[in-house]
Amino acid sequence: MAKQSIFGRISTLLKANINSMLDSAEDPEKMLDQLVRDFSNNIADAESAIAETIGNLRLLERDHAEDVQAAAEWGNKALAASRKADELRTAGSAADADKFDNLAKVALQRQISEENQAKATAPQIASQTQVVDQLKDGLNGMKTKLEQLKSKRAELLARAKTAEAQNKVVDAVKSIDVMDPTSELGRFEDKIRRQEALAAGKQELAASSLDAQFNSLEDIGELTEVEARLAAIKGGSATPQAAIDAGQ
C-alpha cells in the first residue's frame, strides 16, 4: 500500500507536468531541462518517503528485538525464582518456597506477554521489509530512468539543433536560388539578358544598314556604266563591243 501511494502520487504528478510542458513547449532545451529537474525532485520526494518507511520498519524491528529480549529475561527470572523455591522447599521453608513459585509464575506470565507481542510484530516486520525492498527497487528504477532521461535529453537536443541548422541551410539556399525569378539575382540576371539582347539587336541593325549602303554603291556603279556605254553608242565612236571594252 505504501509503495503504491508513494509511486502512484509521484507518477501522477510527473505525468501532469510532462503533459503540461508538451502542450506549451516552445524551447526544447528548456522543456527537457525542466523535465529533468521535475524528475529529480520526484526522486528526492520518493527518497524522503522511503526513508520514513525504512525508519518505521527499523523502529518496529527494534521493538520486536526488545520484546524477544524481554521474554528471554522474564524466562530467566522465572527459572531463577523456581530454583530458589526448590531450594527453600528442600530446606523445609515451604512458605518462602511458595512465594518464589508465585514470583516464577508472574515472570512466566510476563514472558508469555512479551512473546505474544513479538509474535504479533513479526508478520508486520516481514510485510514492511517486503515493501521497503520494493520501494528500494522502485527508487533504483527511477534513478535509472533519470539517467536515461538525461541521455535522451542530450540526443534530442542534438537532433533539434541539427534540424534547426538544416532548416537554416534550406532557407538560405532558397533565398539565393538564381533560378527563382522573384529573387534579386534572378531579376539581375533577367536585366543582363535584356541588355545582351539589346546589344545583339543593335549589332544586327548596324550590320543590316551597312549592307544596304554597299548595295546602294553597287547600284550607282551599274548606272554609271550604263550611261557611259549609252554615250559611246550615241557618239558613234564605238561599237557595242567597243563600248563594253571601254567600260572595262
C-alpha positions in Angstrom: 0.0 0.0 0.0 2.8 2.3 0.9 4.6 1.5 -2.3 1.5 2.2 -4.4 0.8 5.5 -2.6 4.3 6.8 -2.9 5.0 6.0 -6.6 1.4 6.5 -7.6 1.4 10.1 -6.4 4.8 10.7 -8.0 3.7 9.2 -11.3 0.5 11.3 -11.3 2.4 14.5 -10.7 5.1 13.6 -13.3 2.6 12.8 -16.0 0.7 16.0 -15.3 4.0 18.0 -15.6 5.0 16.3 -18.8 1.6 16.8 -20.5 1.6 20.5 -19.4 5.1 21.1 -20.8 4.5 19.3 -24.1 1.3 21.3 -24.6 3.2 24.6 -24.1 6.6 23.6 -25.4 8.5 26.3 -27.4 12.1 25.8 -26.4 13.0 22.1 -26.5 16.1 22.6 -24.3 14.1 24.5 -21.6 11.4 21.8 -21.6 13.8 18.9 -21.3 15.8 20.7 -18.6 12.6 21.3 -16.6 11.6 17.7 -17.1 15.0 16.5 -15.7 14.5 18.9 -12.7 11.0 17.7 -12.0 12.0 14.0 -12.2 15.0 14.7 -9.9 12.7 16.4 -7.4 10.3 13.5 -7.6 13.1 11.1 -6.8 14.0 13.3 -3.8 10.4 13.1 -2.6 10.4 9.4 -3.1 13.7 9.1 -1.2 12.2 11.1 1.7 9.1 8.9 1.8 11.1 5.7 1.6 13.5 6.8 4.3 10.5 7.4 6.6 9.1 4.0 5.7 12.5 2.4 6.5 12.7 4.4 9.7 9.3 3.0 10.8 10.5 -0.5 9.9 13.6 -0.1 12.0 11.6 1.0 15.0 9.3 -2.0 14.6 12.4 -4.3 14.4 13.8 -2.6 17.5 10.5 -3.1 19.4 10.4 -6.7 18.3 14.0 -7.3 19.4 13.2 -5.7 22.8 10.1 -7.9 23.1 12.2 -11.0 22.4 14.9 -9.9 24.8 12.4 -9.1 27.5 10.7 -12.5 27.0 14.1 -14.2 27.5 14.8 -12.1 30.6 11.5 -13.0 32.2 12.1 -16.6 31.4 15.4 -16.4 33.2 13.8 -14.7 36.1 11.1 -17.4 36.3 13.8 -20.1 36.2 15.7 -18.4 39.0 12.6 -18.0 41.1 11.6 -21.6 40.5 15.1 -22.9 41.5 15.0 -20.7 44.6 11.6 -22.1 45.5 13.0 -25.6 45.1 16.0 -24.8 47.4 13.7 -23.4 50.1 11.3 -26.3 49.9 14.2 -28.7 50.2 15.4 -26.7 53.3 11.9 -27.1 54.8 10.7 -23.5 54.2 7.5 -24.2 52.3 6.1 -20.7 52.8 9.1 -19.0 51.3 9.2 -21.6 48.6 5.6 -20.9 47.6 6.4 -17.2 47.5 9.2 -17.8 45.0 7.0 -20.1 43.0 4.4 -17.3 42.7 7.2 -15.0 41.5 8.1 -17.5 38.9 4.5 -17.7 37.7 4.4 -13.9 37.5 7.7 -13.9 35.5 6.3 -16.6 33.2 3.1 -14.5 32.6 5.3 -11.6 31.6 7.4 -13.8 29.4 4.2 -15.1 27.6 3.0 -11.5 27.2 6.4 -10.4 25.6 6.4 -13.4 23.4 2.9 -12.7 22.2 3.9 -9.1 21.4 6.9 -10.4 19.5 4.8 -12.9 17.6 2.3 -10.1 16.6 5.1 -7.9 15.4 6.9 -10.5 13.3 4.3 -10.5 10.4 4.3 -6.7 10.3 8.1 -6.7 10.1 8.0 -9.2 7.2 5.4 -7.2 5.3 7.2 -3.9 5.9 10.5 -5.5 4.8 9.0 -6.6 1.6 7.5 -3.1 1.0 10.9 -1.5 1.7 12.6 -3.8 -0.7 10.1 -3.0 -3.4 10.4 0.7 -2.7 14.2 0.5 -3.0 13.9 -1.3 -6.3 11.4 1.3 -7.5 13.7 4.1 -6.4 16.7 2.4 -8.2 14.4 2.1 -11.3 13.6 5.9 -11.1 17.3 6.7 -10.9 18.0 4.5 -13.9 15.1 6.3 -15.7 16.7 9.7 -14.8 20.0 8.7 -16.3 18.1 7.5 -19.4 16.2 10.8 -19.5 19.5 12.8 -19.3 21.0 10.7 -22.1 17.8 11.1 -24.2 17.9 14.8 -23.4 21.3 15.1 -25.0 20.2 13.1 -28.0 17.1 15.1 -28.5 18.9 18.4 -28.2 21.5 17.3 -30.7 18.7 16.3 -33.1 16.8 19.5 -32.5 19.9 21.6 -33.2 20.7 19.5 -36.4 17.2 20.0 -37.6 17.4 23.8 -36.9 20.7 24.0 -38.8 19.3 22.1 -41.7 16.3 24.4 -41.9 18.5 27.4 -41.9 20.6 25.9 -44.7 17.5 25.2 -46.8 16.1 28.7 -46.1 19.5 30.2 -47.1 19.7 28.2 -50.3 16.1 29.2 -51.2 17.0 32.9 -50.6 19.8 32.8 -53.2 18.2 30.5 -55.8 19.3 32.0 -59.1 16.6 30.1 -60.9 13.9 31.9 -58.9 12.7 34.8 -61.0 11.4 36.5 -57.9 14.8 36.6 -56.2 17.2 39.5 -56.5 19.8 37.5 -58.5 17.0 36.3 -60.8 15.9 39.8 -61.6 19.5 40.9 -62.1 20.2 38.1 -64.5 17.0 39.0 -66.4 18.2 42.6 -66.7 21.5 41.4 -68.0 19.8 39.2 -70.6 17.7 42.1 -71.8 20.8 44.2 -72.2 22.6 41.4 -74.1 19.6 41.1 -76.4 19.5 44.9 -76.9 23.2 44.9 -77.9 22.7 41.9 -80.2 19.7 43.8 -81.8 21.8 46.9 -82.3 24.6 44.9 -83.9 22.2 43.2 -86.2 20.6 46.5 -87.1 24.0 48.1 -87.8 25.1 45.2 -90.0 21.9 45.5 -92.0 22.4 49.2 -92.5 25.9 48.7 -93.7 24.8 46.0 -96.2 22.2 48.4 -97.6 24.9 51.1 -98.1 27.1 48.7 -100.0 24.2 47.6 -102.1 23.5 51.3 -103.0 27.1 51.8 -104.1 26.9 48.8 -106.4 23.6 50.1 -107.9 25.3 53.5 -108.6 28.3 51.8 -110.3 26.0 49.9 -112.6 24.1 53.1 -113.6 27.3 54.9 -114.3 28.5 52.1 -116.6 25.2 52.2 -118.5 25.4 55.9 -119.0 28.9 55.6 -120.4 28.0 52.9 -122.8 25.0 54.8 -124.0 27.1 57.9 -124.6 29.6 55.9 -126.6 26.9 54.4 -128.8 25.2 57.8 -129.4 28.5 59.4 -130.4 29.1 56.6 -132.9 32.6 56.3 -131.8 32.3 52.8 -130.6 30.5 49.6 -131.3 28.7 47.8 -128.5 31.7 45.6 -128.1 34.0 48.6 -128.1 31.7 50.3 -125.5 32.0 47.2 -123.4 35.8 47.2 -123.8 35.8 51.0 -122.9 33.7 50.4 -119.9 36.3 47.9 -118.7 
